[in-house]
């Protein structure tokens, strides 16, 4: 009898324990957490059921149906894509907004410079300029075409501009002769020997080519960075990555522990496996960022396109005055080389000042400088972009660490025993893998085929490599498409590797001769003469003497 009572008592205790255990493993918390995350499952078990139907989560007793695990799988894919998008949003926004600002700045700088030159030359040179304005319009059209990616050789284009200007001015200054197209072609052959515009073309070519090469390449670099960031941020999960994400993010639901977050090292291994290809982008990305910083440094210093373009009207005016002051000598040497043209029947004395260029003007004062659409100077734009670029270094390899933080995915600073390790709540023992595809060969969480690199990522690596090469060339003043074929060692032109041959500031070239201030009130009058007799006669005598000593070819 005593034995029977003992057995009944034992069964009663086991029954109470079983009821207590059943209560601890019900799924009500899972139902509430699922609803809180926006899931609308047709059925969530009231208590744990056998998990033989599960493909990803542990197959013991579970709170998940097959429908729930499939839904978690899809949600994991979306969550990961959203997380990468969120993490890369600032990077992408930086490249989009800075590309827009730089592009607006450079284009409006060109427009303002052309408008300024046109207004000042109309006032200063009047009718002769207006009759020949297409020479200057073509100059700015070609500069804009080059900047926007056109196939323009800057050196050849600038040489052509000065040749056309020489032809027009020579015709104006020698209107007593009939200047034919064949004669003009002969003149163009002697442009380099004549140097009718002094040293201005050479110096301006040096400054314009390296400044435009740097500006165009830098904006192209921002465009490439923008495209790479946008494309790489749109991740495509492999099946094994998606399974690992589901296991990490939602299998705690199936285990009745929806509030338990993944251990940090566990999260890192999952993310390093899923982002292995993105991490491989980092070495080329870092080199690209370094090259962008170098060109930005040039833009803020010796290759500053703003400091080149703002006074370009003054520099061209200086060249015109050089030609005018040396017109007698230039004409004499042209006649020696190309022959004496036929008289037109119009004498020099019958021409008014409106038929020739005859004045120069002072440069803009700082307060007169045009304001660009970007609303700031190039210097401030460069400082801003340099700060942003520096922050983007090592971005892709640091993504796993940035994603596996407490407020996003992991348990953060919680005890090692209080986080989800992929199987249960407890410590995560495997070591964290290194970055990159080849280092995932033994990743314990994500099966990665290290023999099959992602095609899209490899394409972006090549795009960065090509852009980095262009940037390095631009840093040295070289255009990767148009290398300098000149044998001159002066450093003029886009092909020179030298960057310190001539200073950016050409004020000395503008102030070597006395400057005649332009009349800003209206068109030039008709009373002034091109060359006074007192100047022309000694010049012709000197040239005649020179001709006796040396024959020019």
C-alpha positions in Angstrom: 0.0 0.0 0.0 2.8 2.3 0.9 4.5 1.5 -2.4 1.4 2.4 -4.4 1.1 5.8 -2.6 4.7 6.5 -3.4 4.2 5.8 -7.1 1.1 8.0 -7.2 2.9 10.8 -5.5 5.8 10.5 -7.9 3.5 10.7 -11.0 1.8 13.7 -9.5 5.1 15.6 -9.2 6.1 14.6 -12.7 2.8 15.8 -14.0 3.2 19.2 -12.3 6.7 19.5 -13.7 5.5 18.6 -17.2 2.8 21.3 -17.0 5.3 23.8 -15.8 7.7 22.9 -18.7 4.9 23.2 -21.2 4.1 26.7 -20.0 7.7 27.8 -20.3 7.8 26.7 -24.0 4.7 28.2 -25.4 4.9 30.4 -28.4 2.8 33.4 -27.3 5.9 35.7 -27.2 6.8 34.7 -30.7 3.3 35.5 -31.9 3.5 39.0 -30.4 7.0 39.7 -31.7 6.0 38.6 -35.2 3.0 40.9 -35.2 5.3 43.7 -34.0 7.5 43.2 -37.0 4.6 43.3 -39.4 4.3 39.6 -40.1 0.7 38.4 -40.7 1.0 34.7 -40.4 -2.1 32.6 -41.0 -1.1 30.4 -38.1 1.5 30.6 -35.3 1.6 27.6 -33.1 0.3 28.1 -29.5 3.1 25.8 -28.3 6.2 24.3 -29.7 5.8 21.6 -32.4 8.2 19.1 -33.9 10.5 20.9 -36.4 11.1 18.2 -39.0 9.8 20.6 -41.7 12.4 23.2 -41.1 15.2 23.7 -43.7 17.3 26.4 -42.1 16.5 26.6 -38.4 17.3 23.9 -35.8 14.8 20.9 -36.3 14.0 20.3 -32.6 10.8 21.6 -31.1 9.9 24.9 -32.7 7.5 27.7 -32.8 7.7 28.0 -36.6 5.7 26.5 -39.3 7.1 26.0 -42.8 5.2 29.1 -43.9 6.9 31.1 -41.2 10.4 30.0 -42.1 9.8 30.7 -45.8 8.6 34.2 -44.9 11.6 34.8 -42.6 13.8 33.7 -45.5 12.4 36.4 -47.8 12.4 39.0 -45.1 16.1 38.3 -44.3 16.9 39.0 -47.9 15.0 42.3 -47.8 16.4 43.3 -44.4 20.0 42.7 -45.6 19.4 44.7 -48.7 17.9 47.6 -46.7 20.7 47.5 -44.2 23.4 47.8 -46.9 21.4 50.5 -48.5 21.1 52.4 -45.3 24.8 52.0 -44.5 25.9 53.2 -47.9 23.3 56.0 -48.2 25.6 58.8 -46.9 28.5 57.6 -49.2 26.2 57.6 -52.3 24.7 60.9 -51.4 28.2 62.4 -51.0 29.2 61.5 -54.5 25.9 62.5 -56.0 25.7 65.9 -54.4 29.4 66.8 -54.8 29.4 65.7 -58.4 26.5 68.0 -59.1 28.1 70.9 -57.2 31.4 70.6 -59.0 29.8 70.2 -62.4 27.6 73.2 -61.9 30.5 75.2 -60.6 32.8 74.4 -63.6 30.1 74.9 -66.2 28.9 78.2 -64.8 32.5 79.4 -64.4 33.0 78.8 -68.2 29.7 80.6 -69.0 30.6 83.6 -66.7 34.1 83.9 -68.1 32.8 83.9 -71.7 30.1 86.4 -70.9 32.7 88.6 -69.1 35.2 88.5 -72.0 32.5 89.3 -74.5 31.1 92.3 -72.6 34.6 93.7 -71.9 35.9 93.2 -75.4 32.8 94.8 -77.0 33.5 97.9 -74.8 37.2 97.8 -75.3 37.6 96.8 -78.9 34.2 97.5 -80.4 33.5 96.7 -84.0 36.7 94.7 -84.8 35.9 92.3 -81.9 32.3 92.0 -82.9 33.2 91.2 -86.5 35.6 88.5 -85.3 33.9 87.3 -82.1 33.4 83.7 -83.5 37.1 83.1 -82.9 36.5 83.6 -79.2 33.1 81.8 -79.2 34.8 78.8 -80.8 37.5 78.8 -78.0 34.9 78.6 -75.3 32.8 76.1 -77.2 35.8 73.8 -77.5 36.8 74.3 -73.8 33.2 73.3 -72.8 33.2 70.3 -75.2 36.5 69.1 -73.7 35.2 69.5 -70.1 32.0 67.6 -70.9 34.0 64.7 -72.3 34.4 65.6 -75.9 37.3 64.3 -77.9 39.3 67.5 -77.9 43.1 67.9 -77.9 43.5 70.9 -75.7 47.0 71.8 -77.0 46.0 71.6 -80.7 42.8 73.5 -80.0 44.6 76.4 -78.2 47.3 76.5 -80.9 44.5 76.8 -83.5 42.9 79.6 -81.5 46.0 81.7 -81.6 46.6 80.9 -85.3 43.1 82.1 -86.1 43.5 85.2 -84.0 46.8 86.0 -85.8 45.2 85.6 -89.2 42.4 88.0 -88.2 44.6 90.6 -86.6 47.2 90.4 -89.4 44.4 91.1 -91.9 43.1 94.0 -89.8 46.5 95.6 -89.3 47.4 95.2 -93.0 44.1 96.2 -94.7 46.1 98.1 -97.4 46.9 94.6 -98.8 44.8 91.8 -100.2 45.3 88.9 -97.8 44.2 85.6 -99.5 43.4 82.3 -97.9 46.6 80.9 -99.3 48.6 83.8 -97.8 46.9 83.2 -94.4 47.9 79.5 -94.6 51.5 80.6 -95.2 51.3 82.9 -92.1 50.1 80.1 -89.9 53.3 78.1 -90.7 55.4 80.8 -89.1 53.3 81.3 -86.0 55.8 79.6 -83.7 58.8 81.5 -85.1 57.0 84.9 -85.2 55.7 84.7 -81.6 53.4 87.6 -82.4 51.6 87.4 -79.1 54.7 87.3 -77.0 54.9 84.6 -74.3 51.2 84.7 -73.4 50.1 81.8 -75.5 52.7 79.4 -74.2 52.0 80.3 -70.5 48.3 80.3 -71.0 48.4 77.0 -72.8 50.3 75.5 -69.9 47.9 76.8 -67.3 44.7 76.1 -69.2 45.6 72.5 -70.2 46.6 71.3 -66.7 43.7 73.1 -65.0 41.1 71.7 -67.4 42.6 68.2 -67.3 42.4 68.3 -63.5 38.9 69.7 -63.5 37.5 67.3 -66.1 39.2 64.3 -64.6 38.1 65.2 -61.0 34.5 65.4 -62.1 34.7 62.2 -64.0 36.2 60.7 -60.8 33.2 61.8 -58.8 30.9 60.3 -61.4 32.8 57.0 -61.3 32.7 56.9 -57.5 29.0 57.6 -57.6 28.3 54.8 -60.1 30.4 52.3 -58.3 28.8 53.1 -54.9 25.3 52.8 -56.4 26.0 49.5 -58.1 27.9 47.8 -55.3 25.2 48.8 -52.8 22.6 46.8 -54.7 23.7 43.5 -53.3 22.6 40.1 -54.7 22.5 37.5 -52.0 23.7 33.9 -52.7 21.4 31.1 -51.4 24.0 30.2 -48.7 24.2 33.9 -47.6 20.4 34.1 -47.4 20.2 31.0 -45.3 22.9 32.3 -42.9 21.0 35.6 -42.6 17.7 33.8 -41.9 19.4 31.6 -39.3 21.0 34.6 -37.6 18.1 37.0 -37.7 14.9 34.9 -37.3 15.8 31.4 -36.0 15.6 32.8 -32.5 11.9 33.3 -33.2 11.5 29.6 -34.0 13.3 28.8 -30.7 10.9 30.8 -28.8 13.4 33.6 -28.1 12.5 36.5 -30.4 14.1 39.1 -28.1 17.5 37.4 -28.1 19.9 39.1 -30.6 22.9 37.5 -32.4 26.4 37.4 -30.8 28.6 40.1 -32.4 31.3 37.7 -33.7 28.6 35.5 -35.1 27.2 38.5 -36.9 30.6 39.4 -38.2 31.2 36.0 -39.7 27.8 36.1 -41.5 28.4 39.6 -42.8 32.0 38.9 -43.9 30.7 35.9 -45.8 27.9 37.7 -47.4 30.0 40.8 -48.3 33.2 39.0 -49.2 33.2 40.3 -52.8 32.5 43.9 -51.6 35.5 43.7 -49.3 37.6 42.8 -52.3 36.7 46.2 -53.8 38.4 48.0 -50.9 42.1 48.0 -52.1 41.2 49.5 -55.4 38.7 51.9 -53.8 41.3 53.1 -51.4 43.8 53.8 -54.2 41.1 55.6 -56.1 40.3 57.8 -53.0 44.0 58.6 -52.6 44.2 59.7 -56.2 41.1 61.8 -55.9 42.6 63.5 -52.9 45.8 64.3 -54.8 43.9 65.9 -57.7 41.7 67.8 -55.2 44.9 69.2 -53.8 46.0 70.3 -57.2 42.6 71.9 -57.9 43.0 73.9 -54.7 46.5 75.0 -55.6 48.5 75.2 -58.9 45.8 73.7 -61.1 43.0 76.0 -59.8 40.8 76.5 -62.8 39.1 79.5 -61.2 42.3 81.4 -61.0 43.1 80.5 -64.6 39.7 81.4 -66.1 38.8 84.6 -64.1 41.6 86.7 -65.7 41.7 85.1 -69.1 40.2 88.1 -70.8 43.1 90.2 -69.4 45.6 87.7 -70.7 44.2 87.5 -74.1 44.0 91.3 -74.2 47.7 91.4 -73.3 48.5 89.0 -76.2 46.5 91.3 -78.5 48.5 94.3 -77.4 51.8 92.4 -77.9 50.7 91.7 -81.4 49.7 95.3 -82.0 52.9 96.7 -80.6 55.0 94.4 -82.7 52.8 94.6 -85.8 55.4 96.3 -88.0 58.1 93.7 -87.1 55.6 90.8 -87.5 54.4 92.1 -90.9 58.0 92.6 -92.1 59.0 89.1 -91.2 55.8 87.7 -92.8 56.5 89.6 -96.0 60.0 88.2 -96.0 58.8 84.6 -95.6 55.5 84.6 -97.6 56.1 87.4 -100.1 54.6 90.9 -100.5 50.8 90.7 -100.9 49.0 92.7 -103.5 47.9 96.3 -102.5 44.2 96.6 -101.9 44.0 100.3 -102.8 43.2 101.3 -99.2 45.9 103.1 -97.2 46.4 102.7 -93.5 45.7 106.4 -92.9 42.1 106.0 -94.2 41.2 103.5 -91.6 39.6 104.5 -88.3 40.3 102.9 -85.0 37.2 100.8 -85.3 39.0 98.7 -87.8 41.7 97.5 -85.5 42.2 96.3 -81.9 43.7 99.2 -79.9 43.1 99.0 -76.2 43.4 96.9 -73.1 41.8 96.9 -69.7 42.3 96.2 -66.0 41.2 92.8 -64.6 38.2 92.3 -62.4 38.5 93.4 -58.8 37.6 90.6 -56.3 34.2 92.1 -55.5 33.3 91.9 -59.2 34.0 88.2 -59.6 30.9 86.4 -60.7 29.0 84.1 -58.3 28.5 80.5 -59.5 25.4 78.3 -59.1 27.3 76.3 -56.5 27.2 79.3 -54.3 30.8 79.1 -53.2 34.4 79.3 -54.3 36.4 76.4 -55.7 38.6 76.5 -52.6 35.7 75.9 -50.3 34.3 73.1 -52.5 37.7 71.4 -52.5 38.1 71.6 -48.7 34.6 70.1 -48.3 35.1 67.2 -50.8 38.5 66.3 -49.3 36.9 65.8 -45.9 34.2 63.6 -47.3 36.6 61.6 -49.4 38.9 60.9 -46.4 35.9 59.5 -44.5 35.1 57.0 -47.3 38.4 55.2 -47.2 38.1 51.5 -46.2 34.3 51.8 -46.5 33.6 48.4 -48.0 35.8 46.3 -45.7 34.4 48.1 -42.7 30.8 47.4 -43.6 30.5 44.2 -41.5 31.7 46.0 -38.4 29.4 48.9 -39.0 26.4 46.6 -39.5 27.0 44.4 -36.5 26.3 47.0 -33.9 23.8 46.9 -31.1 21.2 49.3 -32.5 21.1 47.4 -35.8 21.7 43.7 -35.5 23.6 42.3 -32.5 23.3 42.0 -28.8 26.1 44.6 -28.5 27.7 44.6 -25.0 25.4 42.0 -23.6 27.0 39.0 -21.9 28.5 36.4 -24.2 26.1 33.9 -22.7 23.0 36.1 -23.5 23.2 36.2 -27.3 22.1 33.9 -30.1 25.0 31.8 -31.5 23.1 30.2 -34.3 21.9 27.2 -32.3 20.9 28.4 -28.9 21.4 31.2 -26.5 25.0 31.1 -25.4 28.6 31.9 -26.2 29.8 31.9 -29.8 33.2 30.1 -30.1 34.4 30.2 -33.8 37.0 32.9 -34.6 36.1 35.8 -36.8 37.3 35.5 -40.4 39.4 38.0 -42.2 38.1 40.2 -45.0 37.8 39.3 -48.7 36.7 36.4 -50.8 39.7 34.1 -50.4 39.6 34.4 -46.6 36.0 32.9 -46.5 37.2 29.4 -47.4 36.6 28.2 -43.9 33.8 30.6 -42.9 31.7 28.5 -40.4 28.5 30.4 -41.2 28.4 31.1 -44.9 29.4 28.7 -47.6 31.3 30.8 -50.1 32.7 29.6 -53.4 36.0 31.4 -53.5 36.7 30.3 -57.1 33.8 32.4 -58.5 34.3 36.1 -57.9 31.2 38.3 -58.4 31.2 39.6 -62.0 29.7 43.0 -61.1 32.3 43.6 -58.4 35.1 42.7 -60.8 33.7 45.2 -63.3 33.7 48.0 -60.7 37.2 47.1 -59.7 38.3 47.6 -63.3 36.4 50.9 -63.5 38.2 52.2 -60.4 41.5 51.0 -61.7 41.1 52.9 -65.0 39.9 56.0 -63.2 42.8 55.9 -60.8 45.2 55.8 -63.7 43.5 58.9 -65.2 43.7 60.7 -61.9 47.3 60.0 -61.5 48.0 61.4 -65.0 45.9 64.5 -64.2 47.8 65.0 -61.0 51.0 65.4 -63.2 49.2 67.7 -65.7 48.9 64.9 -68.3 45.8 64.0 -70.3 45.7 60.2 -70.6 44.2 60.5 -74.1 46.5 63.3 -75.5 50.1 62.9 -74.5 52.3 65.9 -75.4 54.3 65.2 -78.6 56.3 68.4 -78.3 60.0 68.2 -77.9 60.1 71.3 -75.8 61.4 70.9 -72.4 59.7 74.0 -71.1 56.8 72.0 -69.7 54.2 73.8 -71.7 51.1 71.7 -72.6 49.2 68.8 -71.2 51.9 66.2 -71.8 54.5 67.6 -69.6 55.1 65.8 -66.3 56.4 69.0 -64.8 54.0 71.0 -62.6 56.3 73.8 -61.4 57.7 75.2 -64.6 55.5 78.3 -64.6 53.5 79.8 -61.7 49.8 79.8 -61.9 49.8 83.6 -61.2 50.6 85.4 -64.5 50.2 88.9 -63.1 53.8 89.6 -64.1 52.9 88.9 -67.7 50.0 91.3 -67.6 51.9 94.1 -65.9 55.2 94.1 -67.8 54.0 96.8 -70.1 51.9 99.9 -69.1 48.2 99.0 -69.1 45.8 101.3 -70.9 42.6 101.2 -68.9 39.6 100.3 -71.0 36.7 102.6 -71.6 33.8 100.9 -69.7 31.3 103.5 -70.8 30.7 102.3 -74.4 32.2 101.4 -77.7 35.6 102.7 -78.8 35.6 106.1 -80.5 37.0 106.7 -84.0 39.7 109.2 -83.2 42.7 107.2 -81.9 45.3 105.7 -84.3 46.9 102.3 -84.3 50.5 103.4 -84.4 51.7 107.0 -84.1 54.3 108.1 -86.8 56.9 108.7 -84.1 56.7 105.0 -83.1 56.3 103.5 -86.5 59.2 105.2 -88.3 62.0 104.2 -85.8 60.5 100.7 -85.8 60.8 100.3 -89.5 64.3 101.8 -89.5 65.4 99.3 -86.9 63.8 96.4 -88.8 65.6 97.5 -92.0 68.9 97.5 -90.2 68.2 94.1 -88.7 67.4 92.8 -92.2 70.9 93.8 -93.4 72.5 91.6 -90.8 70.3 88.5 -91.0 68.0 87.1 -93.6 64.8 85.6 -92.2 63.3 82.5 -93.6 
